[in-house]
Amino acid sequence: MIRVLLTLSLLCSSFHLILAEPPADTVLLERSIITNHAIKAVDYSPDGLFLVSGGFGRTVDIWNALTGRIMYSLEGHEDDILAIACSSDGRIIASGGVDKKVILWDIITGRRISTLEGHNDDVNDLSFSPDGRYVCSASWDRTAIIWDVITGIRIQTLSGHPDHVTAVAFSGDGQRLVTACADHKIRIWSVKNGELLKTLEGHDDEIWDVQWSHSAKVIASGATDNTACLWNPETGELIKKFDGHHSDVWTVAFDKDGLMLATGSSDRSIKLWDLATGELIMNVSSEVHTSDIESLVFSPDGETLVSVGRDGSIRFWEIPRLSQRIRMIISTKVEAWAQQQPFEKSKDYQRRMAEKDELVKDFRKEIVDTILDYYVKNVSWDENITLGEYNPDQEYYYLHSPVLGEMRMFVSINQAPLMNEYFEKIQFEDLKMDYNNGRLRLRSMDGFLSGINRRFKVTP
């Protein structure tokens, strides 16, 4: 059933809050939506037009992400909603909660497509596979269930957890699945056969969120040990532990480029971390949310971060661009370096301060080099590259990458006919990136075709 809300003020108020001089440790709060109930989950539609939320109001609320106005609310759950997810094609919403059900909805019409029943306790999290074929639910009944979206049939039950399953996320290729558990462990599973592939250990308390970056080859988790962790899913290595929150980390979120992580906590703060350097970019003021932050999601264009919490608010934050983030990291490093040491003579301190400008240049080069190296090693730049038209005059194929954008691969006319047949066998390697005008840009890479032992140069 769809309940259309004709009078916005009955449920919420939407407004723009402009900060003329935002504090140094905050990002700009663009606008807020205030509801009359705690909000537990939020997600963007892939096109960025809709925002979907759920909580203790027991309705799935669909908002216009640009104006902040509510479009409609979906009724069907019999208790509080704890989980929300949007499919990759933007057509389906999944919701789950205390009533132990997963409900699939048509995002355009609001029609209930199906109800998936099989859990014996709260449904705490949901994740769609990248192709939209499956949805996985995590439950307090110590299982995660993979469902076929079209048929509603249970495909796999992942039952090897000794405690509550708190979160779930698909890998970028949809072949694997990661679950978080209250036993302090993360588990990676095969979607095809439900086999447990790897167990990750490093948290000291219950893990409450886990995300698998679809842009980078990393997993992030947040736990009640007040930390977030970054993991290598191939080796199980704990890459980095992010300390800084004063209380439970309930939620983590990757930006679209896989270069930044946002963490939200019961200390009411949001922190933005640079994944390449491990540095804290900024701390979003805890004075805006008045209670625990329950869920975070970046907009598909990467320019906005949305936070929701137990205070019933939805907050839209403007995210600093890469050039701004680099300046912030430099500023933090310089500030620490500029502190006069307890046993440092004044003349030595003044001599050191005279080298500040040169130091800033060194810091900048070090940070940029670290980011470029991280990008090459961790971002999934070599996936989903497609072949376009051939330009016979300039002798190159157009290529398109969801990460690198439009490119040219130089292929002689004699070898061009082979590309349509053998393109899927090409391995892209030797990526070289530049940082120009505040953006990371492709300099060059090679396309290697082992069958004929040839390399083809790829440029922007």
C-alpha positions as CSV (number, residue, x, y, z in Angstrom):
1,M,0.0,0.0,0.0
2,I,1.3,3.5,-0.8
3,R,0.4,6.3,1.5
4,V,1.0,9.6,-0.4
5,L,1.9,12.4,2.0
6,L,0.2,15.6,0.6
7,T,1.3,17.8,3.5
8,L,5.0,17.6,4.1
9,S,4.9,19.2,7.5
10,L,2.8,16.4,8.9
11,L,5.8,14.1,9.0
12,C,8.9,16.2,8.4
13,S,10.4,19.5,7.7
14,S,13.1,20.1,5.0
15,F,15.4,23.1,5.1
16,H,18.7,24.4,4.0
17,L,21.3,25.2,6.7
18,I,24.0,27.5,5.4
19,L,27.1,27.9,7.5
20,A,28.8,31.1,6.5
21,E,32.1,30.1,8.3
22,P,32.0,26.4,9.0
23,P,34.4,25.3,11.7
24,A,37.7,23.9,10.5
25,D,36.8,20.3,11.5
26,T,33.5,20.2,9.6
27,V,32.2,19.9,6.1
28,L,29.3,22.0,4.9
29,L,25.9,20.9,5.9
30,E,23.8,21.4,2.8
31,R,20.4,20.6,4.2
32,S,18.5,18.4,6.7
33,I,15.3,16.5,6.8
34,I,13.7,16.0,10.3
35,T,11.3,13.1,10.9
36,N,9.4,12.1,14.0
37,H,11.1,8.7,14.4
38,A,14.6,7.1,14.6
39,I,16.0,6.2,11.2
40,K,18.1,3.0,11.0
41,A,19.0,2.7,7.3
42,V,19.4,4.7,4.2
43,D,20.4,4.1,0.5
44,Y,20.6,6.1,-2.7
45,S,19.1,4.9,-6.0
46,P,21.9,4.4,-8.6
47,D,20.9,7.5,-10.6
48,G,21.1,9.6,-7.4
49,L,17.5,10.9,-7.8
50,F,16.0,9.1,-4.9
51,L,16.9,8.5,-1.3
52,V,15.3,5.6,0.5
53,S,15.1,5.4,4.3
54,G,13.6,3.2,7.0
55,G,13.4,3.1,10.7
56,F,11.1,3.1,13.7
57,G,8.2,4.6,11.7
58,R,7.7,1.2,10.1
59,T,7.4,2.7,6.6
60,V,9.8,2.7,3.7
61,D,10.2,6.4,2.8
62,I,11.2,7.5,-0.6
63,W,12.6,11.1,-0.9
64,N,13.5,13.3,-3.8
65,A,17.3,13.5,-3.2
66,L,17.6,16.9,-4.9
67,T,14.9,18.8,-3.0
68,G,14.6,16.7,0.2
69,R,10.8,16.4,-0.3
70,I,9.1,13.1,0.4
71,M,7.5,11.4,-2.5
72,Y,5.7,8.5,-0.9
73,S,5.8,6.0,2.0
74,L,5.4,2.3,1.6
75,E,3.5,0.4,4.3
76,G,3.8,-3.4,4.8
77,H,6.2,-4.0,7.7
78,E,4.6,-4.9,11.0
79,D,7.5,-3.7,13.2
80,D,10.6,-1.4,13.0
81,I,12.7,-1.4,9.8
82,L,16.4,-2.0,10.3
83,A,17.7,-2.5,6.7
84,I,17.3,-0.8,3.3
85,A,19.0,-1.5,-0.1
86,C,18.4,-0.4,-3.7
87,S,19.2,-2.7,-6.6
88,S,21.9,-1.7,-9.1
89,D,19.3,-1.1,-11.9
90,G,17.4,1.3,-9.7
91,R,14.1,-0.6,-10.0
92,I,13.8,-2.5,-6.7
93,I,14.0,-1.6,-3.0
94,A,14.6,-4.3,-0.4
95,S,13.6,-3.6,3.2
96,G,13.9,-5.8,6.3
97,G,13.4,-5.5,10.0
98,V,12.2,-6.7,13.4
99,D,9.2,-8.6,11.8
100,K,11.8,-11.0,10.3
101,K,10.7,-10.3,6.7
102,V,12.4,-9.1,3.6
103,I,10.0,-7.1,1.3
104,L,10.9,-6.2,-2.3
105,W,9.2,-3.1,-3.7
106,D,9.0,-1.5,-7.1
107,I,10.7,1.9,-6.6
108,I,8.6,3.6,-9.3
109,T,5.1,2.4,-8.5
110,G,5.6,1.5,-4.9
111,R,4.0,-1.9,-5.5
112,R,5.0,-4.7,-3.2
113,I,6.7,-7.3,-5.5
114,S,7.2,-10.1,-3.0
115,T,7.8,-11.0,0.7
116,L,10.7,-13.2,1.5
117,E,10.2,-15.2,4.7
118,G,12.8,-17.6,6.2
119,H,14.5,-15.9,9.1
120,N,13.7,-16.6,12.7
121,D,14.9,-13.3,14.1
122,D,15.4,-9.6,13.1
123,V,16.7,-8.9,9.6
124,N,19.6,-6.5,10.3
125,D,21.1,-5.8,6.9
126,L,20.5,-6.3,3.1
127,S,22.7,-6.2,0.0
128,F,21.9,-6.7,-3.7
129,S,24.4,-8.4,-6.0
130,P,25.8,-6.0,-8.6
131,D,23.8,-7.6,-11.4
132,G,20.6,-7.3,-9.3
133,R,19.9,-11.1,-9.6
134,Y,20.3,-11.8,-5.8
135,V,19.6,-10.1,-2.5
136,C,21.2,-11.3,0.7
137,S,19.8,-10.7,4.2
138,A,21.7,-10.8,7.4
139,S,19.8,-11.8,10.6
140,W,20.1,-12.1,14.3
141,D,19.2,-15.8,13.8
142,R,22.9,-16.4,13.0
143,T,22.4,-16.8,9.3
144,A,22.6,-14.9,6.1
145,I,20.3,-16.0,3.2
146,I,20.8,-15.4,-0.5
147,W,17.5,-15.0,-2.3
148,D,16.7,-15.0,-6.0
149,V,15.1,-11.6,-6.7
150,I,12.8,-12.8,-9.5
151,T,11.5,-16.1,-8.0
152,G,11.9,-15.3,-4.3
153,I,13.6,-18.7,-3.9
154,R,16.2,-19.2,-1.2
155,I,19.5,-19.9,-3.1
156,Q,22.0,-20.3,-0.2
157,T,21.8,-20.2,3.6
158,L,25.1,-19.2,5.2
159,S,24.8,-20.8,8.6
160,G,28.4,-21.0,10.0
161,H,28.0,-18.1,12.4
162,P,28.1,-18.7,16.1
163,D,26.4,-15.4,16.9
164,H,24.2,-12.6,15.3
165,V,25.0,-11.8,11.7
166,T,25.0,-8.0,11.7
167,A,25.9,-7.0,8.2
168,V,26.4,-8.3,4.7
169,A,27.9,-7.0,1.4
170,F,28.5,-8.4,-2.1
171,S,31.9,-8.2,-3.9
172,G,32.1,-6.0,-7.0
173,D,32.0,-9.0,-9.3
174,G,29.2,-10.6,-7.4
175,Q,31.1,-13.9,-6.9
176,R,31.7,-13.5,-3.2
177,L,29.9,-12.2,-0.2
178,V,31.2,-10.8,3.1
179,T,29.3,-11.1,6.5
180,A,30.0,-9.4,9.8
181,C,29.2,-11.2,13.1
182,A,28.9,-10.4,16.7
183,D,31.7,-12.9,17.4
184,H,34.2,-10.2,16.3
185,K,34.9,-11.9,13.0
186,I,34.3,-11.2,9.3
187,R,33.7,-14.1,6.9
188,I,34.0,-14.3,3.1
189,W,31.7,-16.7,1.3
190,S,31.3,-18.2,-2.2
191,V,28.0,-17.1,-3.7
192,K,27.9,-20.1,-6.0
193,N,28.1,-22.8,-3.4
194,G,27.9,-21.1,0.0
195,E,31.5,-22.3,0.9
196,L,33.3,-20.3,3.6
197,L,36.5,-19.0,1.9
198,K,38.2,-16.9,4.5
199,T,37.8,-15.6,8.0
200,L,39.2,-12.2,9.0
201,E,40.1,-11.4,12.6
202,G,41.3,-8.1,14.1
203,H,38.4,-6.4,15.9
204,D,38.1,-6.7,19.7
205,D,34.4,-6.4,20.0
206,E,31.1,-6.9,18.0
207,I,31.3,-5.9,14.3
208,W,28.2,-3.9,13.2
209,D,28.9,-3.0,9.6
210,V,30.8,-4.2,6.7
211,Q,31.2,-2.9,3.2
212,W,33.0,-4.2,0.1
213,S,34.2,-1.4,-2.1
214,H,33.0,-1.8,-5.7
215,S,35.7,0.6,-6.9
216,A,38.6,-0.7,-4.9
217,K,39.8,-4.2,-3.8
218,V,39.2,-3.6,-0.1
219,I,36.7,-4.3,2.6
220,A,35.8,-2.0,5.5
221,S,34.3,-2.8,8.8
222,G,33.1,-0.9,11.9
223,A,32.8,-2.3,15.4
224,T,31.9,-1.6,19.0
225,D,35.6,-1.5,19.9
226,N,35.4,2.1,18.6
227,T,37.4,1.4,15.5
228,A,37.0,0.8,11.7
229,C,39.3,-1.6,9.8
230,L,40.4,-1.9,6.2
231,W,41.0,-5.4,4.9
232,N,42.5,-7.1,1.8
233,P,39.9,-9.7,0.8
234,E,42.4,-11.7,-1.2
235,T,44.9,-12.3,1.6
236,G,42.8,-11.5,4.7
237,E,45.4,-9.0,5.8
238,L,44.3,-6.2,8.1
239,I,45.6,-3.2,6.1
240,K,44.7,-0.4,8.5
241,K,42.9,0.2,11.7
242,F,41.3,3.6,12.1
243,D,41.2,4.9,15.6
244,G,39.6,8.2,16.6
245,H,36.0,7.6,17.6
246,H,35.1,7.7,21.3
247,S,32.4,5.1,21.1
248,D,30.8,2.4,18.9
249,V,31.3,2.6,15.1
250,W,27.9,1.7,13.7
251,T,28.4,2.4,10.1
252,V,31.1,2.7,7.3
253,A,30.8,3.8,3.7
254,F,33.2,4.0,0.7
255,D,33.1,6.9,-1.7
256,K,32.6,6.1,-5.4
257,D,36.4,6.2,-6.3
258,G,37.4,3.9,-3.5
259,L,39.8,6.5,-2.1
260,M,37.9,7.7,1.0
261,L,36.1,6.0,3.9
262,A,33.4,7.6,6.0
263,T,32.7,6.3,9.5
264,G,29.7,7.1,11.8
265,S,29.5,6.5,15.5
266,S,27.4,6.6,18.7
267,D,29.7,9.5,19.6
268,R,27.5,11.4,17.1
269,S,30.4,12.2,14.8
270,I,31.3,11.3,11.2
271,K,34.9,11.0,10.2
272,L,36.3,11.0,6.7
273,W,39.5,9.0,6.2
274,D,42.0,9.0,3.3
275,L,42.5,5.3,2.4
276,A,45.9,5.8,0.7
277,T,47.6,7.6,3.5
278,G,45.4,6.4,6.4
279,E,45.1,10.0,7.5
280,L,42.0,11.6,9.0
281,I,40.8,14.1,6.5
282,M,38.2,15.8,8.7
283,N,35.8,15.3,11.6
284,V,32.2,16.2,11.0
285,S,31.0,18.1,14.0
286,S,29.1,16.1,16.6
287,E,26.9,19.1,17.3
288,V,24.5,18.4,14.4
289,H,23.3,14.9,15.1
290,T,22.0,14.7,18.7
291,S,22.1,10.9,18.9
292,D,23.8,7.8,17.4
293,I,24.6,7.9,13.7
294,E,23.1,4.7,12.3
295,S,23.9,4.7,8.6
296,L,25.9,6.5,5.9
297,V,25.8,6.5,2.1
298,F,27.6,8.5,-0.5
299,S,25.7,9.8,-3.5
300,P,26.5,8.1,-6.8
301,D,28.4,11.2,-8.0
302,G,30.5,11.2,-4.9
303,E,29.7,14.9,-4.1
304,T,27.3,14.3,-1.1
305,L,27.4,12.1,2.0
306,V,24.1,11.3,3.7
307,S,23.9,10.4,7.4
308,V,20.9,9.2,9.4
309,G,20.4,8.6,13.0
310,R,18.4,7.8,16.1
311,D,17.5,11.5,16.4
312,G,15.2,11.1,13.3
313,S,17.3,13.3,11.0
314,I,18.6,12.9,7.5
315,R,21.7,15.1,6.9
316,F,23.2,16.0,3.5
317,W,26.9,16.9,3.7
318,E,29.0,18.4,0.9
319,I,32.1,16.3,0.4
320,P,35.5,18.0,-0.2
321,R,37.1,17.2,-3.6
322,L,40.4,15.4,-3.9
323,S,42.4,18.6,-4.1
324,Q,40.8,19.9,-0.9
325,R,41.4,16.7,0.9
326,I,45.1,16.8,0.0
327,R,45.3,20.3,1.3
328,M,43.7,19.2,4.5
329,I,46.1,16.4,5.0
330,I,49.0,18.7,4.3
331,S,47.7,21.2,6.8
332,T,47.4,18.6,9.5
333,K,51.0,17.4,8.9
334,V,52.3,21.0,8.9
335,E,50.5,21.8,12.1
336,A,52.1,18.8,13.8
337,W,55.5,19.6,12.4
338,A,55.3,23.3,13.4
339,Q,55.0,22.5,17.2
340,Q,58.1,23.7,19.0
341,Q,59.6,20.7,20.8
342,P,60.2,20.9,24.6
343,F,64.0,20.9,24.3
344,E,64.2,22.8,21.0
345,K,66.1,26.2,21.1
346,S,64.2,29.2,19.7
347,K,66.8,29.9,17.1
348,D,66.7,26.2,15.9
349,Y,62.9,26.4,15.8
350,Q,63.0,29.7,13.8
351,R,65.5,28.1,11.4
352,R,63.2,25.2,11.0
353,M,60.2,27.4,10.3
354,A,62.1,29.1,7.5
355,E,62.0,25.8,5.7
356,K,58.2,25.6,5.9
357,D,57.4,26.3,2.2
358,E,59.8,23.7,1.0
359,L,58.4,21.2,3.5
360,V,54.8,21.8,2.2
361,K,56.1,20.9,-1.3
362,D,57.7,17.7,0.0
363,F,54.5,16.8,1.9
364,R,52.4,17.4,-1.2
365,K,54.6,15.2,-3.4
366,E,54.7,12.5,-0.7
367,I,50.9,12.5,-0.4
368,V,50.2,12.6,-4.1
369,D,52.7,9.8,-4.8
370,T,51.1,7.7,-2.0
371,I,47.6,8.2,-3.5
372,L,48.8,7.3,-7.0
373,D,50.5,4.2,-5.7
374,Y,47.4,3.2,-3.8
375,Y,45.2,3.8,-6.8
376,V,47.2,1.6,-9.1
377,K,47.4,-1.3,-6.5
378,N,43.9,-1.2,-5.0
379,V,41.4,0.5,-7.3
380,S,39.6,-1.8,-9.7
381,W,40.6,0.2,-12.8
382,D,41.1,-2.9,-15.0
383,E,37.5,-4.2,-14.7
384,N,34.5,-3.7,-17.0
385,I,36.5,-2.0,-19.8
386,T,34.4,-2.2,-23.0
387,L,35.5,-2.0,-26.7
388,G,34.0,0.8,-28.8
389,E,34.3,1.9,-32.5
390,Y,37.6,1.8,-34.5
391,N,39.1,4.9,-36.0
392,P,40.9,3.7,-39.2
393,D,42.5,7.1,-39.9
394,Q,44.2,7.4,-36.5
395,E,44.3,3.6,-36.0
396,Y,42.9,3.3,-32.5
397,Y,39.8,1.8,-30.8
398,Y,37.7,3.8,-28.4
399,L,37.6,2.2,-25.0
400,H,35.3,2.9,-22.1
401,S,36.0,2.3,-18.4
402,P,33.6,3.1,-15.6
403,V,36.6,4.1,-13.5
404,L,39.1,5.7,-16.1
405,G,36.5,7.1,-18.5
406,E,37.0,7.3,-22.3
407,M,40.3,6.0,-23.7
408,R,42.1,5.1,-26.9
409,M,43.9,1.9,-27.6
410,F,46.2,2.1,-30.6
411,V,45.9,-0.9,-32.9
412,S,47.2,-1.2,-36.5
413,I,44.6,-1.7,-39.3
414,N,46.0,-5.2,-39.9
415,Q,45.4,-6.3,-36.4
416,A,42.1,-4.3,-35.8
417,P,39.8,-7.1,-37.1
418,L,41.2,-9.4,-34.4
419,M,40.0,-7.2,-31.5
420,N,36.3,-8.0,-31.8
421,E,37.2,-11.7,-31.4
422,Y,40.0,-11.5,-28.8
423,F,39.2,-8.4,-26.8
424,E,37.9,-10.3,-23.8
425,K,41.3,-12.0,-23.5
426,I,43.2,-8.7,-23.2
427,Q,44.9,-8.0,-19.9
428,F,45.3,-4.4,-18.9
429,E,48.4,-3.6,-17.0
430,D,51.3,-1.2,-16.3
431,L,48.9,1.6,-15.3
432,K,50.4,5.1,-15.0
433,M,48.4,7.9,-13.4
434,D,49.0,11.7,-13.0
435,Y,47.5,14.2,-10.7
436,N,46.5,17.4,-12.6
437,N,44.1,20.2,-11.8
438,G,42.9,18.5,-8.7
439,R,42.0,15.2,-10.4
440,L,43.6,11.8,-11.0
441,R,44.0,11.2,-14.7
442,L,45.2,8.4,-16.8
443,R,48.6,8.9,-18.4
444,S,48.9,5.5,-20.1
445,M,48.6,1.7,-19.7
446,D,49.1,-1.3,-21.8
447,G,46.7,-3.8,-23.2
448,F,48.4,-7.2,-23.4
449,L,47.1,-10.0,-25.7
450,S,49.0,-13.2,-24.8
451,G,47.8,-15.2,-27.8
452,I,49.8,-13.1,-30.2
453,N,52.2,-11.7,-27.6
454,R,51.4,-8.1,-28.4
455,R,51.1,-5.0,-26.3
456,F,48.8,-2.1,-27.3
457,K,49.3,1.4,-25.9
458,V,46.3,2.9,-24.2
459,T,46.0,6.7,-23.6
460,P,43.3,9.2,-22.7
